[in-house]
Amino acid sequence: MKLNKELEALLNNQINMELAASYQYQAMAAYFDERALEGFSKWMSEQSKEEVEHSNKFYNYVLKRNGKVEFFALDKPKMDFNSIKEVFEATLAHEEAVTASIENIHKLARELGDYGAEVFLNEFAEEQEEEEEQVQKIIDKIVSLDVDNNSATLYLLDKEMGTRE
């Protein structure tokens, strides 16, 4: 079944949104590396890789449905932050934008009666709930442990963040 052109355009936007997220998360990893926060850097690098995987899934789906893949120019990612909390607040805001985008694509697929696309998108809708929950928990730890003002808790949370696989 060939993709509806409007759905194809939204899927291409999603491909590029996932790549932009990867780019931003790798920039955040660099921010942490520059501060010798290897655990936070590892967490962000893993997040970056995951976004590339998501982009590839959308890419392959567009091709599977005989669509045309389009790549857009990426904006320079933000590199400077005032705190660790700010980095993760930006991460959460981005994940919320990705969730909204996926929900918008899902809505169109439903309106078009494209059940295959709906099934494909279900995995991402569920994953986004997990992503937002995970990042919110990190923000909660940063706040409750006062990580930005306490080097001991910063050290401990950095070690914990480095255990991500």
Contacts in CASP RR format, 6 or more apart in sequence:
PFRMAT RR
TARGET T0000
AUTHOR 0000-0000-0000
METHOD contacts of the structure
MODEL  1
MKLNKELEALLNNQINMELAASYQYQAMAAYFDERALEGFSKWMSEQSKE
EVEHSNKFYNYVLKRNGKVEFFALDKPKMDFNSIKEVFEATLAHEEAVTA
SIENIHKLARELGDYGAEVFLNEFAEEQEEEEEQVQKIIDKIVSLDVDNN
SATLYLLDKEMGTRE
1 65 0 8 1.000
1 114 0 8 1.000
1 116 0 8 1.000
2 65 0 8 1.000
2 66 0 8 1.000
2 67 0 8 1.000
3 11 0 8 1.000
3 62 0 8 1.000
3 65 0 8 1.000
3 66 0 8 1.000
3 67 0 8 1.000
3 117 0 8 1.000
4 108 0 8 1.000
4 112 0 8 1.000
4 114 0 8 1.000
6 108 0 8 1.000
7 105 0 8 1.000
7 108 0 8 1.000
7 109 0 8 1.000
7 112 0 8 1.000
7 114 0 8 1.000
7 117 0 8 1.000
8 62 0 8 1.000
8 65 0 8 1.000
8 67 0 8 1.000
8 68 0 8 1.000
10 101 0 8 1.000
10 104 0 8 1.000
10 105 0 8 1.000
10 108 0 8 1.000
11 58 0 8 1.000
11 61 0 8 1.000
11 62 0 8 1.000
11 105 0 8 1.000
12 62 0 8 1.000
12 68 0 8 1.000
12 69 0 8 1.000
12 70 0 8 1.000
13 101 0 8 1.000
14 58 0 8 1.000
14 101 0 8 1.000
14 102 0 8 1.000
14 105 0 8 1.000
15 55 0 8 1.000
15 58 0 8 1.000
15 59 0 8 1.000
15 62 0 8 1.000
15 69 0 8 1.000
15 70 0 8 1.000
15 71 0 8 1.000
16 55 0 8 1.000
16 70 0 8 1.000
16 71 0 8 1.000
16 72 0 8 1.000
16 74 0 8 1.000
17 97 0 8 1.000
17 98 0 8 1.000
17 101 0 8 1.000
18 51 0 8 1.000
18 52 0 8 1.000
18 54 0 8 1.000
18 55 0 8 1.000
18 58 0 8 1.000
18 98 0 8 1.000
19 51 0 8 1.000
19 52 0 8 1.000
19 55 0 8 1.000
19 71 0 8 1.000
19 74 0 8 1.000
20 74 0 8 1.000
20 75 0 8 1.000
20 77 0 8 1.000
21 48 0 8 1.000
21 51 0 8 1.000
21 94 0 8 1.000
21 98 0 8 1.000
22 48 0 8 1.000
22 49 0 8 1.000
22 51 0 8 1.000
22 52 0 8 1.000
22 55 0 8 1.000
23 48 0 8 1.000
23 74 0 8 1.000
23 77 0 8 1.000
24 77 0 8 1.000
24 78 0 8 1.000
24 90 0 8 1.000
24 94 0 8 1.000
25 44 0 8 1.000
25 45 0 8 1.000
25 47 0 8 1.000
25 48 0 8 1.000
25 51 0 8 1.000
25 91 0 8 1.000
26 44 0 8 1.000
26 45 0 8 1.000
26 48 0 8 1.000
26 77 0 8 1.000
27 77 0 8 1.000
27 78 0 8 1.000
27 79 0 8 1.000
28 44 0 8 1.000
28 77 0 8 1.000
28 81 0 8 1.000
28 87 0 8 1.000
28 90 0 8 1.000
28 91 0 8 1.000
29 40 0 8 1.000
29 41 0 8 1.000
29 42 0 8 1.000
29 44 0 8 1.000
29 45 0 8 1.000
29 48 0 8 1.000
30 41 0 8 1.000
30 79 0 8 1.000
31 79 0 8 1.000
31 80 0 8 1.000
31 81 0 8 1.000
31 87 0 8 1.000
32 38 0 8 1.000
32 39 0 8 1.000
32 40 0 8 1.000
32 41 0 8 1.000
32 44 0 8 1.000
32 87 0 8 1.000
33 41 0 8 1.000
37 84 0 8 1.000
37 154 0 8 1.000
37 158 0 8 1.000
38 158 0 8 1.000
38 162 0 8 1.000
39 158 0 8 1.000
39 159 0 8 1.000
39 161 0 8 1.000
39 162 0 8 1.000
39 164 0 8 1.000
40 84 0 8 1.000
40 87 0 8 1.000
40 158 0 8 1.000
40 161 0 8 1.000
40 162 0 8 1.000
42 161 0 8 1.000
42 162 0 8 1.000
42 164 0 8 1.000
43 161 0 8 1.000
43 162 0 8 1.000
43 164 0 8 1.000
46 164 0 8 1.000
46 165 0 8 1.000
47 91 0 8 1.000
54 124 0 8 1.000
54 127 0 8 1.000
57 124 0 8 1.000
59 69 0 8 1.000
61 120 0 8 1.000
62 68 0 8 1.000
62 69 0 8 1.000
63 69 0 8 1.000
65 117 0 8 1.000
78 90 0 8 1.000
81 87 0 8 1.000
81 90 0 8 1.000
83 148 0 8 1.000
84 142 0 8 1.000
84 147 0 8 1.000
84 148 0 8 1.000
84 154 0 8 1.000
85 139 0 8 1.000
85 142 0 8 1.000
85 143 0 8 1.000
85 147 0 8 1.000
85 148 0 8 1.000
88 135 0 8 1.000
88 138 0 8 1.000
88 139 0 8 1.000
88 142 0 8 1.000
89 139 0 8 1.000
91 135 0 8 1.000
92 132 0 8 1.000
92 135 0 8 1.000
92 136 0 8 1.000
92 139 0 8 1.000
95 128 0 8 1.000
95 131 0 8 1.000
95 132 0 8 1.000
95 135 0 8 1.000
96 132 0 8 1.000
98 128 0 8 1.000
98 131 0 8 1.000
99 125 0 8 1.000
99 128 0 8 1.000
99 129 0 8 1.000
99 131 0 8 1.000
99 132 0 8 1.000
102 121 0 8 1.000
102 124 0 8 1.000
102 125 0 8 1.000
102 128 0 8 1.000
103 125 0 8 1.000
105 117 0 8 1.000
105 121 0 8 1.000
106 117 0 8 1.000
106 118 0 8 1.000
106 121 0 8 1.000
106 122 0 8 1.000
106 125 0 8 1.000
109 115 0 8 1.000
109 116 0 8 1.000
109 117 0 8 1.000
109 118 0 8 1.000
109 121 0 8 1.000
110 118 0 8 1.000
138 161 0 8 1.000
141 147 0 8 1.000
141 157 0 8 1.000
142 148 0 8 1.000
142 157 0 8 1.000
145 153 0 8 1.000
145 156 0 8 1.000
145 157 0 8 1.000
146 153 0 8 1.000
147 153 0 8 1.000
147 154 0 8 1.000
147 157 0 8 1.000
148 154 0 8 1.000
END
